[in-house]
Amino acid sequence: MRRNTNIAAMKYIPLFLLFLFLALCFNNTLGHAQADESKAEQGNELVGEMLKGVEDVMTQHKKRKKALVDSVRKPLTETQEKLLRQLLQQTGTLDEILSSAPYLAYLKTEVGKAYKDFSDYVEAMPTPKQKTAVLFSFKKMLPPKTKAEAVSISTDYYFKFRSLLVKEPDVVGDMNALIGFQTKHLMEPLMAIYPAAELFSHMSELTQMATVTNLEAQMSTEVFHDVWREWLEKHGASEGFLRCAIATPAEFALVRSCFEDTAAFEKWIQTSLKAEDNSEKKEEVINR
């Protein structure tokens, strides 16, 4: 059972990270002495530690995903319902409605800062408050010995990856593009603070770091997308967008910042992020 668990967990380890670190570590090791039994044992212990770390990350990830889904799906409060009714009486584009006094006052209460209009808030994405929240979240999930600079790099990478996932949702299936992006925005900055001689002792936490940032970015993107899609399908675009902006203002503005206009944003929400599998396609053909 333990072996099967390890195999299942291994697929979540960013292989490019693993291979690069192994190459650098063993390169450094062989520069000092030929590989011996003690090094082999050390390598085995490292792999076991990495797998255990990834398993722990996956356990946390499942709990966090459920908590996030439950949180996002909570019904609007009385105050939020009142705001929704006020905004539905407004005329103009979505950005104009969200730039009205009632929404800006609500936004100030929610995010703790006043913005002159909704566009101003969108342009500020991601805000320092959002970055700080993600940084402290990562600190809780990563090993205590993780360098502060590494957590900061992971936070920056998280938001860059979020933007990439929204603009190019197919990137997850393009290994070359994904590796190139992760190397530039995660690996290279990490290599600058972890000398080659230290990599061997930090590989487990670095692997956890890459796994956590990738999973959290994908999870957030998918959960908010799917819930927003449900709201737009149930309430229509006009009310659906307002519900999104009221229930999840920070996330709504963050993702909105990835698009030039509301039409492109709406198209993204209404497009499934998951390709239909063959069984679903066959069932659709049969039902026609």
N, C-alpha and C positions, 0 to 999 in steps of 0.2 A: 504493500500500500504506500509506503514511504517513497519507494522508487517512482511509482506512478505519479504521486504528488509532485515530486521533483521535476519530472518530465513535463507535467502540465504547467508548472511555474516557469520553467526555462523559456517557454515560447514568449514570455512577457519581458524577458531580458533583452534590451537593445543589443543585438548581436554585434553590430559594428563597434559598439562601445567595448564590449567584452573582448573582441578580437584585437582592437587597437591597444587596449590596456595590457592584454596578455603579451602582445608583441613587444611593447615598450619595456614591460617588466622583465621578460625573459632576456631581452636584448641587454638590458642593464645587468642582469644576473650573470649572463654568459661572458660579459666583459670583465668580470672579476674572477670567475672560476667556472669550471665545467659543471653542468647540472649533476647533482648527486641525489642520494636518497632523501636527505633532509629537505632539499628544495622540492622534490616531488611530493613529499608529505605536506609541505607547506602549501603547495599548489592545490592538493586535494582538500585541505582544510579551507582554503580560500573559496574554492568552488562550492563547498558545502555551506559556508557562511553566506555566500552570495545568493544561493538558492533559498536559504532560510529567510534572508532579508526580503527577497521578492515575494515569497509566500506571505510574510507578514504584511507587506504592502498590499497584496491582493485582498487579504482579509479586511484590512482597513478600508480599502477601496469599495468593496461591496457594501459595507455599512454606511460609508459616506454617500454613496450613490442613492441608497434608499432614503437616507435622511434628506438629501437634496431634493429628490422627487417629491417627498412628502411636504417639504417646506414650500416649494414652488406651487404645488397644487392646492395650497390652503385657500379657502374662499376669501374674497375681499372682506375687509372689516366694514363696519358701519360708516366710518369716516371715509374709507376708500370708495364705497358705494355712492356716498354723497358727492364726492369729487367726480366720479364717473358720470353721474347725472348732470352735473354742472358742465363738464367738458362736452357731453353729447349735445348740449344746446349751443355750443360755439360753432362758428362757421370758419371756413378756410382750410388750408392744407394741414396735414398732421403736424408738421413742424410749427406752424402758426398756432394751432390749438395748444400744443405743448409749451408754447412761449407765452401763453396767457397767464394772467396774475394768479388764478387759483392753482394751476399746476406748478408754477415756479415757487409759490409759497410752500406747497407740499414737498417739492424737491428739496428746498432748503432745510425743511424739518427732517427729511429722510437721510440726506447725505451730509448735512452739517455745513453747507456753504451756499451762498447766494450766487446765482448765475443770471446774466442779463437776458438771456433767452436760451431756448433748448439747443440751438446750434452751438452756442458757447460751451454748453455742457458736453456736447458730443465731441467738440474739438479738444476738450481737456482729457479725453480718454487715452490710456487708463489714468485715473487720477491718483495722486499720492496715497489717498485713503485706500483705494482698491489695491494698490501695490503693497501697502503695509499689511492689509488683511491677508493677502495671499502669502506674503513672506512669513507671517506668524503661523499661518496654517501649515506651511511647509516645515517650519521649525519643529512643530509638534509631531509631524510624520517621519522626519528624518532622524538618524542617529544623533544623540547629543553631541558627539565629537565632530560633527560636520562643521566645517569652517563657515564663519559668517559671510565671507565673500562668496563662497560657493552657493549658499542659500540665496543671496542677492542675485547671482547669475541665473540661478534656476527660476527665480521670480520673473526676471526680464525675459527669459526664454519662454516661460509659460504664456505671457501675453503675446509674444511674437508668433508662437505656435497657434494660439487661439485665432489670431488674425489670418494666418495661413490656412487653417482648417475651414474658415468661413469663405475665404476667397477662392481656395483651390481644394474643395472637399475630396477630390480624387487622389490627393497627394499621399494618403495613407497606403494606397495600393501601388504607388510608384516608388520602389525601394531606392533607386538612384537619387531621385529628387529629395526624398525624405532624409537619406543619409547625408546628402550635401547640405541641406538646411540645418540638420542637427549638428553636423560637424562645425559649421560656421558660427552658429549662434549658441551652442552649448559646449561642444568639445573643446574648441580652440580657446574660449575664455577660461574654461576649467584648467586646461593644460598650462595656462599662464600663471596659475596660483598653486598648482601641484607639480613640483619638480619631478622628473622621471624617477629619481631615486626614492620618492615617497609613494609613487603610484601603487606599488604592490600592497602596502599597508592600508591604502584607502580605497581599493577597488570595490569592496562590498558596499560602502556608503555611496560611492559614485554611481554604481549600478542602481542602487535604490533611488538615488536622486533622479536619474534619467527616467526610470520607470514611473516614479511618482509624478514628475512633471508631465510626461506624455499622457498618462492615464487621466490625470486631473483635467488637463486641457481638453481631451476628447470627451470626457464625461460631462463637463460643464457645457460644452458646445452642443452635445447631443440632447441633454436633458432640457435645456432652455428651448432649443429649437423644437423639440417634440411637443412640449407643453404649449408653447406659443402657437404651434400649428393647430393643435386641438382647439384653442381659443378662437383662432381665426375661422376655423371650419364651423364652430358652434355659433359664434356671434356675428360673423361677417367681418370684413376687413376694418371698417370704421370703428366699431365697438371693440373688436378683437385687439387692434393695435393699442387702443386706449387702456384696455385691461392689462396688456403687457407692460406698458409704460408706467402704470400705477402700481401693479403688483411687484414688478422687478425693475425699478428705474435704472439702477447702475448697470445691470447686465444688458438691458434694452439699449441704453446709450452706447455701451461698449461695442455691441455687435452692429448697431446702426452706423457707427463710425467707419465700418468696413465698406460701406456702400455710398455711392454718389447721390442716390435719391431713394425715396420711399418705395418706388416701384420695384427697384432691384432688391431691396430689403424684403418686400412682400413676396417676391418670386422665390427668394432663398428659403423663407419660412415655409412656403407652400410646396416646396420640392423635398421629397423624402431624401434623407441622408444615406439611407441604406438601400442598396440595389436589391431588387426582387430576386429571390432565388428561383430555380427552375420549377419547383413544386408550386410556388405561388403563381408563376406565369401560366403553368398548365391549368391550374384551377380556374384562373381568370378566363382562359380560352374556352374551357368547358362550360362555364357559366354564361357565356355570351349567347 
